[in-house]
Amino acid sequence: MLPDVHTPQRDSHRQGARTSILITALCGVMVVIEGYDLVAYSVVLPVLTENPAYGFTPGNVGWVAAAVFVGALAGALTSGWFCDHYGRRPVAIAALAEFTLFSGLCGFAAGPVSLGLFRLLAGFGIGALIPAASALTLEFAVPRHRTLAYTVMLGGVPIGGVLAALTAIPVLANLSWHWMFFIAVIPGVIVLPIVVKALPESVAFLESAGRADEAAAVRTRFQLAETTGQDDTPASVGGGLFSPGYRTATILFAAVTFCGLLAWYGLATWLPGIMRRSGYELGSSLVFLLVLNLGAVAGSLFIAAATDRWGNRKVVVLTYIGMAIALVVMQYKLPQPPLLLAIALAGVGGHGGQILINAFVSKSYPTHWRARALGWSLGVGRLGTIVGPVLIGWIVAGGDPRLGFVVFAVAAVVATILLSLVPRTPAFKEASGKAG
């Protein structure tokens, strides 16, 4: 057997991989908790509307569902500014603590108003986390595996959804709906001190803030090369998200994200309610939500591999086309096997498509703009998460719940068309040239 030859380059690659895994895992666990909190309301929605004593109706549950996304809109739009001024690490930690607290308080809600208020406040942390966690994951990832690391990290959202659906099956059968929110506090309390201790600050942020000693300490701790965290975009690229070369992409990314999030979060919020009102039992409706999120998890892994081969744009177009077809099929009364397959495919397209859009956004801007670019696209895009649940609430109240699937399909098609119009930015061309 040949001896294992250690070279500085090989050791550096190994340390880089270990660092990438650590940061991806830490950010991914936080996103799992967020995913649970997002889906917790979806799983209790059928219970809320079936018991008049709770005070929920098909009309107001849509507004309560939208409340978390209104908060998330504010969180996402301000996250980039907070990240640029205070750092990615404190924003991620504060966001986790904030939405854990208010998600737990949802368990004490007495009706639509109090539940909507607590969901609104929890949403601020939910919206602020993703841009901060995304920027950290992408910065510390091994360059050739950035898309994979990012996909794994954001895969935490549907994993959290799976856990919420699995938790709901015994909880709703034996306890009140309030316990879905009480349980949400447990992982946050466990993970928060771990993240405080182990999560590093962005080297790029520390250097841009003139905190060279702290940046050097992070490099030493993780044995990072001197280039880690440096802006890999030409110095000539500058001016802001709306500067020449970036303006059109910035506008279109926000529009694409709006359509994608309208379809995905509208579906994830209302799937149990729509299926329950279409004649399925509560247990079956929760299984449908479970399959949707399992499809999203499995699809994330497939999409990461496909993206490395065919690129972001081609794969996201295919995922949204597949989602649109699945949603059209879902409006018909089908035997369970093809229905479950269509739901899983919708999960692949809805979540996977948004992952690829976010990765596309990140690749299209210089390193020090990434948090702000993601905050912008996700912030404006989260208007879709508000419109989707409210719009479908009106449709359900009108007596034709399955028409909601058609609305989601149209949104997916529009996202596909808009995405095809996004131009290649200077930073994207530079990154593609280096990758080549």
Order of alpha helices (4+ residues) and beta strands (2+ residues): alpha-alpha-alpha-alpha-alpha-alpha-alpha-alpha-alpha-alpha-alpha-alpha-alpha-alpha-alpha-alpha
